[in-house]
Amino acid sequence: MTIAMPAMLIWQFLLLAVAVAVAGSLLAHSADKIAEATGLGRLLVGSLLLAAVTSLPELSVDIAAIRSGYVDLAAGDLFGSSLMNLLILAIVDISIRSGRKMLSREGAAHALSATLGIALTSLAGLAIVTADKLPAVTILRMSIWSWAILLSYLFGARMIFINQRISARLVSESRLDDSSVSQEISSPKPSLLLPSIIFSTAAGVLCFAGPQLAHVAGALAEETGLGGTFIGTTLVAVTTSLPELVASLTAIRIGAIDLAIGNAFGSNAFNIVLFAPLDFFHEGSVFLSMSSAHAVTAFTVVLATAIAALGQLYHGERRLPFIEPDAFLMLFVVLGGLFLIYSLG
């Protein structure tokens, strides 16, 4: 009986993982088509639309955890998912053997979304550190810190949208001045209907399979004696980050680097926004109920994201062909942060 149960859970885990992988791949393909059809661009679609959808599994999983009293598990999942996204970004950047590195000047336009993630994660870290030292003020069942995070995200998302619309207009105007590409400008855009249907369907599959995958991962961790430990929490964070991993790898494969970077940074920002609904469903401030050790994870995310942003903004004349210092430094910071979190228990 004890052998049959883990075996059944493993099969469920594998089947759900395949469903999530297929859904994530379809999301990346359809998001790329939507970006082309609407003219919004891969950066904007990846940072806002794709990032929000691939982060939805975290929402349902963590609301269930909050209602069951597992505040630290929910917080660890959100912060851990952000770390996993940065780890994915660094590893993929290192693995790309071409002159167009994800964290170099080709990705500099993403520095705005990276900065938004830094700001939101810093607010969450400050909320954890000061939760027991400041008066607990709530508005509509949410603390002041949750409202600050939510409003900051809306303001930052508006900035990203306006910035990309201005960039798109400038590119369009420069192309109109170039007679050699006038025929390309007049060519009709692809249809929006089919990519929207595929995107919506894949999002629906992800919203169902993603939380189920995390629940099975948690049950598997309990059955194998890993539940409630660092490994168990990490396992849940990895499974809820699987949509971002698949979507990013698919985007890289089809050459949509902007979509991959936007998905990583956008998902990290959206992960922090999810603390607002968690705070709503929790009795009292959610930041007051979680361990202060989560602040270490938060500031590790901030440091790794800052390194990525610096790599994007640095315009060196020469870059090493096989070594990407910023990506390796990100990798070192993320792995070092995970070790520090493990050491703190």
VEXTI-435646 format. One line per 4 residues: number of its first residue (from 0); their letters; for each residue x, y negated, z of C-alpha. Coordinates in nm, 3 decimals. Layout:
NUM = a = X:Y:Z | ...
% end
This chain:
0 = mtia = 0.000:0.000:0.000 | 0.279:-0.238:0.089 | 0.459:-0.149:-0.236 | 0.146:-0.174:-0.454
4 = mpam = 0.054:-0.520:-0.332 | 0.382:-0.696:-0.433 | 0.376:-0.510:-0.766 | 0.025:-0.640:-0.840
8 = liwq = 0.126:-0.991:-0.736 | 0.432:-0.974:-0.962 | 0.214:-0.878:-1.261 | -0.028:-1.161:-1.183
12 = flll = 0.266:-1.400:-1.150 | 0.409:-1.296:-1.488 | 0.075:-1.319:-1.672 | -0.002:-1.662:-1.526
16 = avav = 0.353:-1.778:-1.602 | 0.305:-1.680:-1.968 | -0.026:-1.870:-1.978 | 0.138:-2.179:-1.827
20 = avag = 0.432:-2.151:-2.070 | 0.203:-2.130:-2.373 | -0.009:-2.420:-2.246 | 0.302:-2.630:-2.180
24 = slla = 0.436:-2.564:-2.529 | 0.104:-2.658:-2.689 | 0.089:-2.973:-2.476 | 0.429:-3.087:-2.601
28 = hsad = 0.346:-3.018:-2.968 | 0.005:-3.189:-2.951 | 0.142:-3.482:-2.748 | 0.400:-3.541:-3.021
32 = kiae = 0.121:-3.547:-3.282 | -0.089:-3.781:-3.066 | 0.205:-4.019:-3.029 | 0.247:-4.025:-3.408
36 = atgl = -0.124:-4.056:-3.484 | -0.195:-4.335:-3.236 | 0.130:-4.523:-3.289 | 0.183:-4.538:-2.911
40 = grll = 0.522:-4.371:-2.939 | 0.671:-4.067:-2.771 | 0.806:-4.261:-2.474 | 0.466:-4.396:-2.372
44 = vgsl = 0.278:-4.071:-2.436 | 0.544:-3.870:-2.253 | 0.570:-4.109:-1.956 | 0.198:-4.148:-1.894
48 = llaa = -0.024:-3.894:-2.071 | 0.194:-3.581:-2.080 | 0.344:-3.653:-1.737 | 0.002:-3.689:-1.574
52 = vtsl = -0.131:-3.363:-1.723 | 0.176:-3.154:-1.638 | 0.160:-3.284:-1.279 | -0.204:-3.181:-1.227
56 = pels = -0.119:-2.833:-1.086 | 0.055:-3.004:-0.794 | -0.264:-3.196:-0.711 | -0.495:-2.897:-0.662
60 = vdia = -0.226:-2.686:-0.492 | -0.133:-2.960:-0.247 | -0.491:-3.062:-0.166 | -0.555:-2.698:-0.072
64 = airs = -0.238:-2.700:0.139 | -0.345:-3.023:0.315 | -0.689:-2.884:0.393 | -0.526:-2.571:0.539
68 = gyvd = -0.298:-2.783:0.759 | 0.024:-2.720:0.564 | 0.129:-3.084:0.530 | 0.500:-3.009:0.504
72 = laag = 0.440:-2.752:0.229 | 0.247:-3.010:0.025 | 0.509:-3.281:0.077 | 0.791:-3.037:0.004
76 = dlfg = 0.618:-2.934:-0.319 | 0.585:-3.292:-0.447 | 0.937:-3.403:-0.356 | 1.079:-3.066:-0.457
80 = sslm = 0.904:-3.085:-0.793 | 1.068:-3.423:-0.856 | 1.408:-3.272:-0.777 | 1.338:-2.981:-1.012
84 = nlli = 1.242:-3.222:-1.292 | 1.574:-3.406:-1.253 | 1.758:-3.075:-1.241 | 1.587:-2.972:-1.566
88 = laiv = 1.679:-3.305:-1.725 | 2.045:-3.276:-1.625 | 2.080:-2.914:-1.740 | 1.910:-2.981:-2.074
92 = disi = 2.128:-3.289:-2.127 | 2.443:-3.087:-2.061 | 2.326:-2.810:-2.294 | 2.269:-3.043:-2.593
96 = rsgr = 2.577:-3.016:-2.813 | 2.534:-3.328:-3.021 | 2.623:-3.695:-3.016 | 2.273:-3.793:-2.901
100 = kmls = 2.284:-3.733:-2.528 | 1.957:-3.773:-2.340 | 2.109:-3.991:-2.069 | 2.316:-4.213:-2.298
104 = rega = 2.215:-4.526:-2.486 | 1.956:-4.343:-2.703 | 1.750:-4.301:-2.386 | 1.799:-4.653:-2.252
108 = ahal = 1.435:-4.742:-2.321 | 1.338:-4.496:-2.046 | 1.519:-4.696:-1.778 | 1.191:-4.877:-1.702
112 = satl = 1.005:-4.554:-1.620 | 1.308:-4.430:-1.426 | 1.306:-4.751:-1.221 | 0.935:-4.707:-1.153
116 = gial = 1.006:-4.358:-1.019 | 1.282:-4.498:-0.797 | 1.050:-4.766:-0.656 | 0.764:-4.525:-0.582
120 = tsla = 0.987:-4.259:-0.427 | 1.155:-4.527:-0.213 | 0.814:-4.638:-0.086 | 0.731:-4.278:0.007
124 = glai = 1.067:-4.239:0.183 | 1.014:-4.562:0.378 | 0.663:-4.447:0.471 | 0.805:-4.126:0.621
128 = vtad = 1.083:-4.304:0.811 | 0.858:-4.576:0.957 | 0.535:-4.379:1.002 | 0.579:-4.331:1.378
132 = klpa = 0.718:-4.679:1.436 | 0.449:-4.898:1.277 | 0.076:-4.928:1.354 | -0.132:-4.679:1.154
136 = vtil = -0.361:-4.895:0.940 | -0.600:-4.720:0.698 | -0.827:-4.858:0.427 | -1.089:-4.622:0.282
140 = rmsi = -0.919:-4.324:0.452 | -0.577:-4.406:0.301 | -0.280:-4.569:0.473 | -0.126:-4.897:0.363
144 = wswa = 0.171:-4.705:0.222 | -0.057:-4.496:-0.003 | -0.223:-4.810:-0.135 | 0.119:-4.966:-0.199
148 = ills = 0.226:-4.657:-0.396 | -0.096:-4.647:-0.597 | -0.097:-5.018:-0.685 | 0.275:-5.011:-0.767
152 = ylfg = 0.219:-4.723:-1.009 | -0.065:-4.903:-1.185 | 0.144:-5.219:-1.215 | 0.447:-5.024:-1.339
156 = armi = 0.242:-4.823:-1.590 | 0.104:-5.150:-1.728 | 0.459:-5.283:-1.764 | 0.567:-4.970:-1.954
160 = finq = 0.262:-4.995:-2.182 | 0.319:-5.363:-2.261 | 0.692:-5.306:-2.315 | 0.631:-5.025:-2.561
164 = risa = 0.364:-5.220:-2.750 | 0.607:-5.510:-2.790 | 0.882:-5.272:-2.907 | 0.646:-5.108:-3.156
168 = rlvs = 0.539:-5.447:-3.293 | 0.899:-5.559:-3.337 | 0.987:-5.236:-3.519 | 0.680:-5.271:-3.741
172 = esrl = 0.768:-5.631:-3.827 | 1.128:-5.539:-3.912 | 1.007:-5.260:-4.138 | 0.764:-5.489:-4.315
176 = ddss = 1.058:-5.713:-4.402 | 1.238:-5.419:-4.560 | 1.097:-5.352:-4.904 | 1.270:-5.013:-4.920
180 = vsqe = 1.036:-4.868:-4.658 | 0.715:-5.037:-4.767 | 0.579:-4.713:-4.908 | 0.646:-4.536:-4.578
184 = issp = 0.453:-4.805:-4.389 | 0.150:-4.767:-4.612 | 0.135:-4.387:-4.576 | -0.168:-4.271:-4.374
188 = kpsl = -0.122:-4.156:-4.018 | -0.198:-3.791:-3.928 | -0.537:-3.696:-3.789 | -0.593:-3.748:-3.416
192 = llps = -0.885:-3.506:-3.375 | -0.706:-3.168:-3.392 | -0.411:-3.266:-3.167 | -0.658:-3.410:-2.913
196 = iifs = -0.858:-3.086:-2.908 | -0.544:-2.875:-2.867 | -0.411:-3.108:-2.596 | -0.741:-3.099:-2.403
200 = taag = -0.768:-2.720:-2.429 | -0.409:-2.668:-2.317 | -0.464:-2.912:-2.029 | -0.769:-2.711:-1.921
204 = vlcf = -0.571:-2.386:-1.927 | -0.292:-2.553:-1.730 | -0.532:-2.691:-1.469 | -0.663:-2.337:-1.411
208 = agpq = -0.349:-2.127:-1.448 | -0.105:-2.368:-1.279 | -0.266:-2.369:-0.932 | -0.330:-1.994:-0.955
212 = lahv = 0.038:-1.941:-1.034 | 0.141:-2.142:-0.728 | -0.104:-1.951:-0.506 | 0.030:-1.617:-0.630
216 = agal = 0.385:-1.741:-0.574 | 0.295:-1.836:-0.217 | 0.130:-1.497:-0.157 | 0.432:-1.321:-0.306
220 = aeet = 0.660:-1.520:-0.077 | 0.451:-1.415:0.225 | 0.447:-1.047:0.121 | 0.824:-1.041:0.075
224 = glgg = 0.887:-1.218:0.406 | 0.993:-1.549:0.248 | 0.684:-1.749:0.333 | 0.729:-2.064:0.538
228 = tfig = 1.103:-2.075:0.466 | 1.312:-2.300:0.245 | 1.303:-2.031:-0.026 | 0.926:-2.001:-0.005
232 = ttlv = 0.874:-2.375:-0.035 | 1.123:-2.394:-0.322 | 0.943:-2.111:-0.502 | 0.616:-2.307:-0.495
236 = avtt = 0.795:-2.621:-0.619 | 0.955:-2.427:-0.905 | 0.625:-2.274:-1.016 | 0.442:-2.607:-1.011
240 = slpe = 0.732:-2.756:-1.215 | 0.705:-2.484:-1.481 | 0.473:-2.694:-1.705 | 0.727:-2.979:-1.708
244 = lvas = 1.007:-2.733:-1.786 | 0.827:-2.573:-2.079 | 0.702:-2.906:-2.215 | 1.051:-3.058:-2.196
248 = ltai = 1.220:-2.761:-2.363 | 0.958:-2.759:-2.639 | 1.001:-3.133:-2.692 | 1.378:-3.087:-2.721
252 = riga = 1.332:-2.804:-2.970 | 1.114:-3.015:-3.199 | 1.351:-3.312:-3.169 | 1.122:-3.526:-2.951
256 = idla = 1.384:-3.632:-2.695 | 1.181:-3.938:-2.593 | 0.891:-3.709:-2.507 | 1.113:-3.488:-2.286
260 = igna = 1.272:-3.776:-2.094 | 0.940:-3.957:-2.057 | 0.780:-3.639:-1.924 | 1.050:-3.594:-1.659
264 = fgsn = 1.053:-3.953:-1.529 | 0.678:-3.996:-1.568 | 0.606:-3.673:-1.378 | 0.828:-3.786:-1.092
268 = afni = 0.639:-4.113:-1.065 | 0.304:-3.934:-1.085 | 0.413:-3.684:-0.818 | 0.449:-3.970:-0.569
272 = vlfa = 0.109:-4.112:-0.668 | -0.043:-3.779:-0.564 | 0.033:-3.869:-0.202 | -0.262:-4.109:-0.222
276 = pldf = -0.532:-3.840:-0.272 | -0.350:-3.616:-0.021 | -0.370:-3.902:0.229 | -0.742:-3.936:0.154
280 = fheg = -0.812:-3.569:0.231 | -0.593:-3.565:0.542 | -0.715:-3.679:0.882 | -0.497:-3.978:0.966
284 = svfl = -0.184:-4.084:0.781 | -0.029:-3.796:0.586 | 0.314:-3.956:0.624 | 0.284:-3.946:1.004
288 = smss = 0.210:-3.572:0.999 | 0.502:-3.459:0.782 | 0.856:-3.385:0.888 | 1.106:-3.670:0.867
292 = ahav = 1.338:-3.431:0.679 | 1.135:-3.501:0.364 | 1.289:-3.848:0.360 | 1.619:-3.678:0.272
296 = taft = 1.456:-3.522:-0.034 | 1.299:-3.853:-0.129 | 1.625:-4.045:-0.120 | 1.803:-3.762:-0.304
300 = vvla = 1.549:-3.808:-0.582 | 1.614:-4.184:-0.574 | 1.992:-4.136:-0.598 | 1.973:-3.882:-0.882
304 = taia = 1.727:-4.098:-1.076 | 1.949:-4.404:-1.030 | 2.241:-4.209:-1.177 | 2.025:-4.116:-1.476
308 = algq = 1.922:-4.480:-1.526 | 2.284:-4.594:-1.506 | 2.377:-4.335:-1.767 | 2.103:-4.467:-1.993
312 = lyhg = 2.202:-4.830:-1.956 | 2.579:-4.783:-1.985 | 2.689:-4.871:-2.339 | 3.043:-4.734:-2.350
316 = errl = 3.209:-4.726:-2.687 | 3.322:-4.368:-2.646 | 3.165:-4.073:-2.469 | 3.328:-3.737:-2.406
320 = pfie = 3.212:-3.481:-2.665 | 3.159:-3.184:-2.432 | 3.136:-3.344:-2.087 | 2.850:-3.569:-1.980
324 = pdaf = 2.966:-3.727:-1.650 | 2.627:-3.872:-1.554 | 2.447:-3.541:-1.611 | 2.708:-3.348:-1.412
328 = lmlf = 2.686:-3.606:-1.132 | 2.306:-3.572:-1.131 | 2.345:-3.195:-1.110 | 2.587:-3.231:-0.817
332 = vvlg = 2.354:-3.471:-0.631 | 2.044:-3.253:-0.680 | 2.218:-2.930:-0.575 | 2.389:-3.109:-0.286
336 = glfl = 2.053:-3.250:-0.178 | 1.894:-2.904:-0.185 | 2.179:-2.768:0.029 | 2.138:-3.057:0.275
340 = iysl = 1.762:-2.997:0.296 | 1.824:-2.627:0.353 | 2.075:-2.709:0.629 | 1.820:-2.935:0.801
344 = g = 1.564:-2.656:0.795
% end
